[in-house]
Amino acid sequence: MAAVCCWAFLVIVFLPALILQSLDTRFGAALAVQCVVVAHAGGALTRVLTDTSVRFVAFGFWLFTYVWLGLAPLAMLATDSYPLGYRTGETTAFAAATLTELGLLAYSAGVALAAVRKSRTSAVFEPLLSRRLSPLPVLLLCGLSLVLAVLLIPGQEGGLRAFFTSRQALWKSRAEADPTHALRVWALAVPAFWALVALVQLPRPAGGDRLLRAIRLTALPALLVLNAIVNNPISRPRFWAGTVLLVLLFSWRRLNTPRAFRIAAAVITTTVLFAFPYSDYFRYDERESLQVVALAEQFSTSMDYDAFQQMQTGIDYVQENGFSPSAALGLLLFMVPRSMWPDKPQATGVELAQYAGYDFHNLSAPVWIESYLWGGAPCVVLVFCLLGAAGRRMDDIGERLRHRRNTLAALLVPAFAFYQLVFLRGSLMGIVGPLLLLLTVPLFITTRATGPSRSPSPVRPPATTGHAPVPVHRGHIPGHRRQP
């Protein structure tokens, strides 16, 4: 109870009050609804941070919601300051805050439904997440990752040096000229990441396997170096580099307990709140000296927190152009090239940036506004209800399988939980390919789990009905001769 009270006071009272003290406008309806959003997300985050079980998926969802769609919009509405140039009125701001809360209510409803009743999804999720790592596929993935590195790294523009160049410089050098660059980089990054995680968690045979041990000792340093090259925070997005680091961190058995999870989650929350805005040091060529500013100013001026403003832009876009159901179809058929589908929808973040007249198109489009563009509020309710139910089911199964380190749940649940920050931020069209790769690669290195082995029961002679059992004496029985 002490931990609950401390966290609740910090995230529901103290931090919002710290932001609201810089209130420059009147306390309107949009700001009032945003306070409800902060209280809702903060209360749910408090529960995760003080839970007696490990809830990876819930932690990722509520952490993103509290920071990017809770505190950041609160600072923007309180100071009437936004990171981007497109401005809307009070009515659109109220609609964006209401849409955020609608998604949170639907997510909470999905979680509650999944918690109180056993749905048919358990019959699908549990056998899937119970799959176990298989040594041979893991070693094949390790070899494939190293071969891909040898083949693809020299072929990149700039070679090895490109992986230690700022993202701004890489974007300027390629622009739109090399559309396959991102595909090649993800084809290197994701298999290398999973090969390292799987090799770390691969169970050691009880009797010892010298060949497997020798291969592990040889491949592990090579995979560590490879991941330092292709998954470093200099040339890769911070969200992805953070996902790689956190999944590797939680692969350690001692961090896979409720108490260790609570401590680690508290450290992650504090880092995201206060250090994340300054973690883009390597993103630009011209690096200025770091200047620590107030929390409200950071939230209302940094483009890292453009999610709420993009939601406002999306609401205005719908009012002018109507809904775009074809965007959902483009998401499902993302692998179809534009040469075969000239009218293929583009990423929602790019679409909204062009609508607002920005020159810079690498902007977010949260799942809230993505689903709203597909068909309005009913789509938002349906999408978030399904997300809540699926997230709760994954957390429950992950908790039941927590003591088995070599299951698919030990790999997939933390990976999806932390990658949620990318998924929820959007645009979905830009991350659906890496997300699919992230979720499918582990399926190829695991096999179906078999039931627990049972020791064979000793064969006993059938008891004679109506008679007491004859005692068996060990050693020599008087009156009987030993057989030779």
C-alpha positions as CSV (number, residue, x, y, z in Angstrom):
1,M,0.0,0.0,0.0
2,A,2.9,2.4,0.7
3,A,4.3,1.8,-2.8
4,V,0.8,2.3,-4.4
5,C,0.3,5.6,-2.5
6,C,3.8,6.9,-3.4
7,W,3.5,6.1,-7.1
8,A,-0.1,7.3,-7.3
9,F,0.9,10.6,-5.7
10,L,3.9,11.0,-8.0
11,V,2.2,10.2,-11.4
12,I,-1.4,11.5,-10.7
13,V,-0.8,14.5,-8.5
14,F,2.9,15.7,-8.4
15,L,3.9,15.6,-12.1
16,P,0.7,17.0,-13.4
17,A,0.8,19.8,-10.8
18,L,4.4,20.5,-11.8
19,I,3.2,21.0,-15.4
20,L,0.0,22.9,-14.6
21,Q,1.8,25.5,-12.6
22,S,2.9,27.0,-15.9
23,L,-0.7,27.4,-17.0
24,D,-0.9,30.3,-19.5
25,T,-4.5,29.8,-20.7
26,R,-7.9,29.4,-19.2
27,F,-8.9,26.0,-17.9
28,G,-11.1,24.8,-20.7
29,A,-13.0,21.6,-21.6
30,A,-10.0,20.1,-23.5
31,L,-7.7,20.6,-20.5
32,A,-10.3,19.1,-18.2
33,V,-10.6,15.9,-20.3
34,Q,-6.9,15.7,-20.6
35,C,-6.7,15.7,-16.8
36,V,-9.0,12.7,-16.8
37,V,-6.6,11.0,-19.4
38,V,-3.6,11.6,-17.1
39,A,-5.5,10.2,-14.1
40,H,-6.6,7.1,-16.0
41,A,-3.2,6.4,-17.5
42,G,-1.4,7.3,-14.2
43,G,-3.6,5.0,-12.2
44,A,-3.2,2.1,-14.5
45,L,0.6,2.6,-14.6
46,T,0.7,2.7,-10.8
47,R,-1.1,-0.6,-10.7
48,V,1.5,-2.2,-13.1
49,L,4.4,-0.7,-11.2
50,T,3.1,-2.2,-7.9
51,D,1.7,-5.5,-9.1
52,T,2.8,-8.8,-7.6
53,S,3.1,-10.3,-11.1
54,V,5.1,-9.4,-14.2
55,R,3.0,-7.5,-16.7
56,F,5.3,-6.6,-19.6
57,V,2.6,-5.7,-22.2
58,A,0.6,-3.6,-19.8
59,F,3.7,-1.7,-18.7
60,G,4.6,-0.8,-22.3
61,F,1.1,0.3,-23.1
62,W,0.5,2.5,-20.1
63,L,4.0,3.9,-20.1
64,F,3.5,5.2,-23.6
65,T,0.0,6.5,-22.9
66,Y,1.0,8.3,-19.7
67,V,4.0,10.1,-21.2
68,W,3.1,10.7,-24.9
69,L,-0.7,11.1,-24.7
70,G,-0.9,12.1,-21.0
71,L,1.7,14.5,-19.7
72,A,2.9,15.8,-23.1
73,P,-0.6,17.0,-24.2
74,L,-1.3,18.4,-20.8
75,A,1.8,20.6,-21.1
76,M,0.7,21.7,-24.6
77,L,-2.8,22.6,-23.6
78,A,-1.6,24.3,-20.4
79,T,1.0,26.5,-22.2
80,D,-0.8,26.7,-25.5
81,S,2.5,25.8,-27.1
82,Y,3.0,23.0,-29.7
83,P,6.2,21.5,-31.3
84,L,4.8,21.7,-34.9
85,G,3.4,24.7,-36.8
86,Y,-0.1,23.4,-37.6
87,R,-2.6,24.8,-35.0
88,T,-6.2,23.9,-34.3
89,G,-9.0,25.3,-32.2
90,E,-10.4,24.4,-28.8
91,T,-13.0,22.1,-30.4
92,T,-10.4,19.9,-32.1
93,A,-8.3,19.8,-29.0
94,F,-11.3,18.6,-27.0
95,A,-12.0,16.0,-29.7
96,A,-8.4,14.7,-29.6
97,A,-8.4,14.4,-25.8
98,T,-11.8,12.7,-25.9
99,L,-10.6,10.3,-28.5
100,T,-7.6,9.4,-26.4
101,E,-9.8,8.6,-23.4
102,L,-12.2,6.6,-25.5
103,G,-9.3,4.4,-26.6
104,L,-8.1,4.0,-23.0
105,L,-11.6,3.0,-21.8
106,A,-11.9,0.5,-24.6
107,Y,-8.5,-1.0,-23.8
108,S,-9.4,-1.2,-20.1
109,A,-12.7,-3.0,-21.1
110,G,-10.7,-5.5,-23.2
111,V,-8.4,-6.2,-20.3
112,A,-11.3,-6.7,-17.9
113,L,-13.1,-9.0,-20.3
114,A,-10.0,-11.1,-20.8
115,A,-9.4,-11.3,-17.1
116,V,-12.8,-12.5,-16.0
117,R,-13.5,-15.1,-18.7
118,K,-11.5,-17.7,-20.5
119,S,-11.9,-17.0,-24.1
120,R,-11.0,-19.2,-27.0
121,T,-7.9,-17.2,-27.6
122,S,-6.2,-19.1,-24.8
123,A,-6.4,-22.2,-26.9
124,V,-4.4,-20.4,-29.5
125,F,-2.0,-18.2,-27.5
126,E,-1.0,-20.7,-24.8
127,P,0.2,-23.6,-27.1
128,L,1.9,-20.9,-29.3
129,L,3.7,-19.2,-26.5
130,S,4.6,-22.5,-24.9
131,R,6.9,-23.5,-27.8
132,R,10.4,-24.2,-26.8
133,L,13.8,-23.2,-28.2
134,S,15.4,-25.9,-30.4
135,P,19.2,-26.0,-30.6
136,L,19.6,-26.7,-34.3
137,P,17.3,-23.9,-35.6
138,V,18.9,-21.5,-33.1
139,L,22.4,-22.3,-34.4
140,L,21.2,-22.1,-38.0
141,L,19.8,-18.6,-37.3
142,C,23.1,-17.6,-35.7
143,G,24.9,-18.7,-38.8
144,L,22.4,-17.0,-41.1
145,S,22.8,-13.7,-39.2
146,L,26.6,-13.8,-39.6
147,V,26.3,-14.7,-43.3
148,L,23.9,-11.9,-43.9
149,A,26.3,-9.5,-42.2
150,V,29.1,-10.5,-44.4
151,L,27.0,-10.2,-47.6
152,L,25.0,-7.0,-46.8
153,I,27.2,-4.8,-44.7
154,P,29.8,-4.1,-47.4
155,G,27.0,-3.5,-49.9
156,Q,25.5,-0.6,-47.8
157,E,26.3,2.9,-48.9
158,G,29.3,3.8,-46.9
159,G,29.9,0.2,-45.8
160,L,30.6,-0.4,-42.1
161,R,30.9,3.3,-41.4
162,A,27.3,3.9,-42.3
163,F,26.2,2.1,-39.2
164,F,28.0,4.7,-37.0
165,T,26.7,7.7,-39.0
166,S,23.9,9.9,-37.7
167,R,20.4,9.2,-39.0
168,Q,20.2,12.7,-40.3
169,A,23.3,12.2,-42.5
170,L,22.0,8.9,-43.8
171,W,18.6,10.4,-44.6
172,K,20.2,13.3,-46.5
173,S,22.6,11.0,-48.5
174,R,19.9,8.6,-49.7
175,A,16.6,10.6,-49.5
176,E,14.2,8.7,-51.7
177,A,16.8,7.2,-54.0
178,D,17.2,3.8,-52.3
179,P,13.8,2.4,-51.2
180,T,15.4,-1.0,-50.4
181,H,17.8,0.4,-47.8
182,A,15.4,0.1,-44.9
183,L,14.5,-3.5,-45.9
184,R,18.2,-4.5,-46.0
185,V,18.9,-2.9,-42.6
186,W,15.9,-4.6,-40.9
187,A,17.0,-7.9,-42.5
188,L,20.3,-7.5,-40.7
189,A,19.0,-6.1,-37.4
190,V,16.1,-8.4,-36.5
191,P,17.8,-11.8,-37.2
192,A,21.0,-10.6,-35.4
193,F,18.9,-9.5,-32.4
194,W,16.9,-12.8,-32.1
195,A,20.0,-14.9,-32.7
196,L,21.7,-13.3,-29.7
197,V,18.7,-13.5,-27.4
198,A,18.0,-17.1,-28.4
199,L,21.6,-18.1,-27.9
200,V,21.7,-16.6,-24.5
201,Q,18.5,-18.4,-23.4
202,L,19.2,-21.7,-25.1
203,P,19.1,-24.4,-22.4
204,R,22.2,-26.3,-21.6
205,P,21.9,-30.1,-21.7
206,A,22.0,-31.8,-18.3
207,G,24.7,-34.2,-19.4
208,G,26.7,-31.5,-21.2
209,D,27.3,-31.1,-24.9
210,R,30.8,-30.1,-25.8
211,L,30.0,-29.3,-29.4
212,L,27.1,-27.1,-28.5
213,R,29.2,-25.4,-25.8
214,A,32.0,-24.8,-28.2
215,I,29.7,-23.3,-30.8
216,R,28.0,-21.1,-28.2
217,L,31.3,-19.8,-26.9
218,T,32.4,-19.0,-30.5
219,A,29.2,-17.5,-31.8
220,L,28.3,-15.4,-28.7
221,P,31.2,-12.8,-29.1
222,A,30.6,-12.6,-32.9
223,L,26.9,-11.9,-32.3
224,L,27.6,-9.3,-29.6
225,V,29.8,-7.4,-32.1
226,L,27.3,-7.8,-34.9
227,N,24.5,-6.3,-32.7
228,A,26.7,-3.5,-31.6
229,I,27.1,-2.6,-35.3
230,V,23.5,-3.1,-36.6
231,N,21.5,-2.3,-33.5
232,N,23.4,0.7,-32.0
233,P,21.5,3.9,-31.0
234,I,23.6,6.0,-33.4
235,S,22.1,4.9,-36.8
236,R,19.0,3.1,-35.5
237,P,15.9,4.6,-33.9
238,R,16.0,5.0,-30.1
239,F,12.8,3.0,-29.7
240,W,14.3,0.0,-31.5
241,A,17.7,0.2,-29.8
242,G,15.9,0.4,-26.5
243,T,13.8,-2.7,-27.3
244,V,17.0,-4.7,-28.1
245,L,18.7,-3.6,-24.9
246,L,15.7,-4.2,-22.6
247,V,14.9,-7.6,-24.0
248,L,18.5,-8.6,-23.5
249,L,18.4,-7.2,-20.0
250,F,15.2,-9.1,-19.1
251,S,16.7,-12.3,-20.5
252,W,18.7,-12.4,-17.3
253,R,17.0,-14.8,-14.9
254,R,17.3,-12.6,-11.8
255,L,15.3,-9.8,-13.5
256,N,12.5,-12.2,-14.3
257,T,10.9,-12.0,-10.9
258,P,8.1,-9.6,-9.7
259,R,10.3,-7.7,-7.3
260,A,13.1,-7.2,-9.9
261,F,10.5,-6.3,-12.5
262,R,9.1,-3.6,-10.3
263,I,12.5,-2.1,-9.7
264,A,13.5,-2.3,-13.3
265,A,10.1,-0.8,-14.5
266,A,10.5,2.1,-12.0
267,V,14.0,2.8,-13.4
268,I,12.7,2.6,-17.0
269,T,9.8,5.0,-16.2
270,T,12.1,7.5,-14.6
271,T,14.5,7.3,-17.6
272,V,11.7,7.8,-20.1
273,L,10.3,10.7,-18.2
274,F,13.5,12.6,-17.7
275,A,16.3,11.3,-19.9
276,F,14.5,10.2,-23.1
277,P,14.3,13.8,-24.6
278,Y,18.1,14.1,-24.5
279,S,18.8,10.6,-25.9
280,D,18.7,11.9,-29.5
281,Y,22.3,13.2,-29.2
282,F,23.6,11.1,-32.1
283,R,20.6,11.7,-34.4
284,Y,22.0,14.9,-35.9
285,D,25.3,15.9,-37.5
286,E,25.7,19.2,-35.7
287,R,25.4,18.3,-32.1
288,E,24.7,21.2,-29.7
289,S,25.5,21.2,-26.0
290,L,22.7,19.6,-24.0
291,Q,20.5,22.1,-22.2
292,V,18.2,20.8,-19.5
293,V,14.8,22.6,-19.6
294,A,11.7,22.3,-17.5
295,L,9.5,19.3,-18.1
296,A,6.6,21.3,-19.4
297,E,8.8,23.1,-21.9
298,Q,10.4,19.8,-23.1
299,F,7.0,18.2,-23.7
300,S,5.6,21.2,-25.6
301,T,8.6,22.0,-27.8
302,S,10.2,18.7,-28.7
303,M,9.1,16.9,-31.9
304,D,9.5,13.6,-30.0
305,Y,6.1,14.4,-28.5
306,D,4.1,15.2,-31.7
307,A,1.5,12.5,-31.2
308,F,-1.2,14.6,-29.7
309,Q,-0.8,17.4,-32.3
310,Q,-0.9,14.8,-35.1
311,M,-4.1,13.5,-33.6
312,Q,-5.6,17.0,-33.9
313,T,-4.3,17.3,-37.5
314,G,-6.0,13.9,-38.2
315,I,-9.3,15.0,-36.8
316,D,-9.3,18.1,-39.1
317,Y,-8.2,15.9,-42.0
318,V,-11.3,13.7,-41.5
319,Q,-13.6,16.7,-41.2
320,E,-12.4,17.9,-44.6
321,N,-11.7,14.7,-46.5
322,G,-13.8,12.0,-44.7
323,F,-12.7,8.6,-43.5
324,S,-10.1,6.5,-45.3
325,P,-11.0,2.8,-45.0
326,S,-8.5,2.0,-47.8
327,A,-5.7,2.9,-45.4
328,A,-6.5,-0.3,-43.4
329,L,-6.4,-2.3,-46.7
330,G,-3.0,-0.8,-47.5
331,L,-1.8,-2.0,-44.0
332,L,-2.9,-5.6,-44.7
333,L,-1.4,-5.6,-48.2
334,F,1.8,-3.7,-47.3
335,M,4.0,-6.2,-49.2
336,V,2.4,-5.3,-52.5
337,P,4.8,-2.9,-54.3
338,R,3.6,0.4,-55.5
339,S,4.6,-0.5,-59.1
340,M,1.7,-3.0,-59.0
341,W,-0.6,-0.8,-56.9
342,P,-0.1,2.8,-57.9
343,D,-2.9,4.1,-55.6
344,K,-1.5,2.2,-52.6
345,P,-2.1,4.4,-49.4
346,Q,1.0,6.0,-47.9
347,A,1.9,6.1,-44.2
348,T,-0.6,8.1,-42.2
349,G,2.1,10.2,-40.6
350,V,3.2,11.3,-44.1
351,E,-0.3,11.9,-45.2
352,L,-1.0,14.2,-42.2
353,A,2.3,16.0,-42.6
354,Q,1.5,16.8,-46.3
355,Y,-2.0,17.9,-45.3
356,A,-0.6,20.3,-42.7
357,G,2.0,21.6,-45.2
358,Y,5.2,20.4,-43.5
359,D,8.4,19.9,-45.4
360,F,9.5,17.2,-42.9
361,H,7.3,14.1,-43.2
362,N,8.9,11.7,-40.7
363,L,6.1,12.3,-38.1
364,S,4.1,10.0,-35.9
365,A,0.5,8.9,-36.3
366,P,-0.7,7.1,-33.1
367,V,-3.0,4.1,-33.3
368,W,-5.8,6.3,-32.0
369,I,-5.8,8.5,-35.1
370,E,-5.0,5.6,-37.4
371,S,-8.0,3.6,-36.3
372,Y,-10.1,6.8,-36.3
373,L,-9.3,7.4,-40.0
374,W,-10.4,3.9,-40.9
375,G,-14.0,4.4,-39.7
376,G,-14.4,6.8,-36.8
377,A,-15.0,6.1,-33.1
378,P,-16.4,2.5,-33.5
379,C,-13.1,1.5,-35.1
380,V,-11.2,3.0,-32.2
381,V,-13.3,1.1,-29.7
382,L,-12.9,-2.2,-31.6
383,V,-9.2,-1.9,-32.1
384,F,-8.3,-1.0,-28.5
385,C,-10.7,-3.5,-27.0
386,L,-8.9,-6.2,-29.0
387,L,-5.5,-4.8,-28.0
388,G,-6.5,-4.9,-24.4
389,A,-7.7,-8.4,-24.5
390,A,-4.7,-9.7,-26.4
391,G,-2.3,-7.8,-24.1
392,R,-3.9,-9.2,-21.0
393,R,-3.9,-12.8,-22.4
394,M,-0.2,-12.5,-23.3
395,D,0.7,-11.2,-19.9
396,D,-1.2,-14.0,-18.2
397,I,0.4,-16.7,-20.2
398,G,3.8,-15.1,-19.8
399,E,3.3,-15.1,-16.1
400,R,2.4,-18.8,-16.0
401,L,5.4,-19.6,-18.1
402,R,7.8,-17.2,-16.3
403,H,9.9,-20.0,-14.8
404,R,10.6,-21.6,-18.1
405,R,13.4,-19.5,-19.7
406,N,13.5,-21.3,-23.0
407,T,9.8,-20.8,-24.1
408,L,8.6,-18.5,-26.9
409,A,6.8,-16.4,-24.2
410,A,10.2,-15.6,-22.6
411,L,11.3,-14.1,-26.0
412,L,8.2,-12.7,-27.6
413,V,6.2,-11.1,-24.7
414,P,9.0,-8.7,-23.6
415,A,9.9,-8.0,-27.2
416,F,6.3,-7.1,-28.2
417,A,5.8,-5.2,-24.9
418,F,8.7,-2.8,-25.5
419,Y,8.2,-2.5,-29.2
420,Q,4.7,-1.3,-28.4
421,L,6.2,2.2,-28.0
422,V,7.0,2.1,-31.7
423,F,3.7,0.4,-32.6
424,L,1.5,2.8,-30.6
425,R,3.3,5.9,-31.9
426,G,2.9,4.9,-35.5
427,S,2.7,5.2,-38.4
428,L,1.7,1.6,-38.8
429,M,2.6,1.5,-42.5
430,G,6.2,2.3,-41.6
431,I,6.6,-0.3,-38.9
432,V,4.3,-3.2,-39.9
433,G,7.2,-4.9,-41.9
434,P,9.7,-4.8,-39.0
435,L,6.9,-5.8,-36.6
436,L,6.0,-8.9,-38.7
437,L,9.6,-9.8,-38.9
438,L,10.0,-9.4,-35.2
439,L,7.1,-11.6,-34.4
440,T,7.7,-14.4,-36.9
441,V,11.4,-15.1,-36.7
442,P,11.1,-16.7,-33.2
443,L,8.5,-19.2,-34.6
444,F,11.2,-20.7,-36.8
445,I,13.7,-21.3,-33.9
446,T,11.1,-23.0,-31.6
447,T,9.3,-26.3,-31.6
448,R,6.0,-27.4,-30.1
449,A,6.3,-28.0,-26.4
450,T,5.8,-31.6,-25.3
451,G,4.0,-32.5,-22.1
452,P,6.0,-33.0,-18.9
453,S,7.8,-36.2,-18.9
454,R,6.5,-38.7,-16.3
455,S,8.7,-41.3,-14.8
456,P,7.3,-44.8,-15.6
457,S,5.5,-46.3,-12.6
458,P,6.9,-49.7,-11.5
459,V,5.0,-52.7,-12.6
460,R,3.2,-54.3,-9.8
461,P,1.6,-57.8,-9.7
462,P,-2.2,-57.6,-9.4
463,A,-3.4,-57.9,-5.9
464,T,-5.2,-61.1,-4.9
465,T,-8.8,-60.4,-4.0
466,G,-9.8,-61.2,-0.5
467,H,-6.3,-61.8,0.8
468,A,-3.8,-59.5,2.5
469,P,-0.7,-58.8,0.6
470,V,2.2,-61.2,1.1
471,P,5.2,-59.3,2.7
472,V,8.3,-59.4,0.7
473,H,11.5,-60.1,2.8
474,R,14.9,-59.1,1.6
475,G,17.9,-61.4,2.2
476,H,17.9,-65.2,3.0
477,I,14.5,-66.8,3.9
478,P,14.9,-69.6,6.5
479,G,14.0,-73.0,5.1
480,H,14.8,-72.1,1.6
481,R,17.9,-72.8,-0.4
482,R,19.5,-70.0,-2.5
483,Q,19.4,-70.7,-6.2
484,P,22.8,-70.7,-7.9
